[in-house]
Amino acid sequence: MIRPLHDNILLEVEEAEDVTASGIILTDSNKEKPTIGKVIAVGPGKQTHKGLIPLESVKVGDRVIFEKYGNSEVKIDDQEYLIVAEDKILGVIE
């Protein structure tokens, strides 16, 4: 497993839908990049001159919405993950 460093978060991205709400089947090239994922692991927090500021906005198991671009994609044992900075998380789905 990957242990994120600093204020980074490891996400398992939800797959994009194959069919639109109106029933149109989408090919891989027409699918929109997903922006919802499940938190798999979180880093310890941001290091500042005053010490460590722990991550408190998300926890393992949360479903989150994140920014579409600027994230690092990694593949471990045929499983794809994203590593996203805490400030790229837009919200937690409750």
N, C-alpha and C positions, 0 to 999 in steps of 0.2 A: 504494500500500500504506500501511497505517497503522503508524507507529512509536510504540509505547507509551512513555509517560514514567514515570519513577520506578520503583516496584516492581510495575508492571502488566504483564499478560500478555495477548496477543491470541490467542484461541482460535477454531478452526473447529469448531463443534459437530456431533457425529455425529447423524444423523437417528434419531428414535424408530422402533421396529419397528412395522410395519403389522399383524403377526400375532403373537399370543401363542404360547407354547411348545405350548399345547394346540390351536392352529389357529384360534382365534377372531380374526376380522378386526376391527381397531379403527378407529373413525372418528377424525377429527382432534380432536374434543372429548374423546375418551376416552384419547388418548395421554398418557402421562406425560412431563413435561418431561425431556429428556435431560440427563445430568450427566457425560457423557464427551466430551472434545474433544481436538483435536490442536493443539499449540502452533505458532503461525505466526510469532510474534515476541515478544521479551521486552524490557522496559525495562532501562535501565542499572543500576538498583538503588535502594535507599532512601538518601536523603540525611539524615545526622545531623550533629550538631555536631562529631563526630569525623571526618567525611568520608563518602564514598560506600561503602555496603555493597552489593557486587554481588549479583545474583541468581545463585545457584548450585544451587538445588533443581530447576530445570527448564531444559530447553534446547529450541531449535527442533526440531520433529519428534517430541517426546515425546507420548504419549497420557496424558491425566491425568483424574482424577476431581475435580470441583469442586462447591462448594456450589450448591444449586439457585437460591437467591434472592439479590438484592442485587447483581447484576452489570449492566453496561451493555451493551445491545444496540446494534449499529451495522450499517448496511447500505451497502456500497460496491459499485458496479457489479453490482447484483442478487445479491450474495453477502452472506450474513448472518454476522456475527462477534459474539463476546462479548469485552469487556475485563474482566478479572478481576484483583483484587489478589492478590499472592503468597500472602497468608495465607488466601485462599479456596480455594486448591488443597489438596485433601485427600490426594492420593497420585498416584504415577506408575505407570502400568500397564507392566509389563515382560514 
